[in-house]
C-alpha cells in the first residue's frame, strides 16, 4: 500500500445541465446583484449556489446590517442593493432611518444606534445617524427568491462548485458536485462571486491569501430591549461594567455586540469574534464552529443572570454559515491598496463604489484567464485594503457592475477585458445604480487607468 498522502483520480465526465450567456457562481449579495444585472441587460443567466438559499453571508451568515453605503448625506450605493432594502421593508423585514433623521444628535442616536444605523467610523459623539438597514435573514431569502424568479434567472441551488472548465486560457464554464452527480454549466462569461475566489483560483488566476477574525453569528429571543436601553441610558456605569464582562466572557466583539432586528424581542449578536482560524481549512472551520457555540452559551448564561432585559433570553438560531471575512484575494490587473481606500482614490476606470471609496474595473479582472470576472470581498485588493472595503453594499455594487460588464461582452462578442468602463457605468446608471463614475467632492482623482 502506498505511503503517499495523495491518490490519483481517473478522468471522469459531467452531464451538461445548462448553457447560458452568463454563469454566476455564488448566490451571495454580489452574485445575486450580478445575475439580476446581466439578466436585465437581456442575457440568459444561470446562477449557481451551494446552499439551499440565496444571500450568502447576508442571510446564511446573518450579517444583518447593510452599511458602508453613505458618504455624509449622500447614499452612495444604489441599484440592486436599495431595491432589496425597499422590498424587504415593504414586507416588514427591514428597518432604516428616514432621510430627515440621518443627522447628528442625541435624540436620533438614542433612537437608531441599536439598529446599527450610525457612522461607526466617526470620531465625534454622538456619532451621526446615516443610511443603513437592519434586516431579517429570512426576509432576504424570501425577497431574493422573488426577484430572481421575476427576472427569469436560471437558479441552481444545492450545487457545490468543483472545477473550472478552461480551454486555451479562457474559461468555458464550471462543474458542480450535486446529489445527481457531477454537473456542468457552460457559459460565454463566468462571474466568480464565491467570496473565497474558488472559481478564479481553480482556473489558474493569481491570488494572495489573508486571514482575519471569524464569527459565529447568532440571534437571541425573549429580550426586553426597552428595559436594556433604559438601563444603559439611566445607569451607564453599571451597564458598562456588565457589558465589559460580557465581552470578556465571549472573548471578542464589536462595541455594540447586540443590535435590534425587525422582529420584536429578537436581537442580533455579531459575535463572538475568534482569531487564529484559516477559513480555507476544513479542520479550522470545524474547530471554529465548535468554539463559537461554546462561547455563545457562556455569554447567554452570563447575560441571563446579569443584564437587565436579558433575563429570559434564549438562543433563536446560530448562523448556518461561519462569518468569514478574508481568505483568497485576487491579484488582478490592478491591486487596490489601503492608501487607495483611505485617500478615496477615484480611478479613470471606476465602475463601483462603497462609502467613499471606488473600485476600478481592472480590480475585477484576473490577469491570466479570459472570460472571467470577479466581484465581492475577494476582489483584487491588498489584505489591509480589503478589510476597509468588504461590506455587503459595496460588494453588491461590484456585482451589479460585473453583471453589466458580462452582458456588454456578450452583446459585443468581445473579451471582458475589452469592455469600456464608461459603457458599464452608463448601463449601471440606467438600471438605477451608482457606479461611482461621478466622484464625490472629497475624492482624489487618478486620471490614468493603465
PyMOL commands that set and color helices and strands:
alter all, ss='L'
color gray80, all
select helices_A, chain A and resi 29-40+80-90+99-101+106-115+137-151+198-203+225-234+236-250+282-306+338-342+361-364+383-387+392-412+416-418+421-430
alter helices_A, ss='H'
color red, helices_A
select strands_A, chain A and resi 15-25+45-48+65-66+70-71+74-75+94-96+133-135+154-156+160-167+170-178+181-192+207-209+214-215+218-221+259-260+267-269+273-274+314-318+323-324+328-330+345-347+350-353+358-360+372-374+444-446
alter strands_A, ss='S'
color yellow, strands_A
deselect
rebuild
show_as cartoon
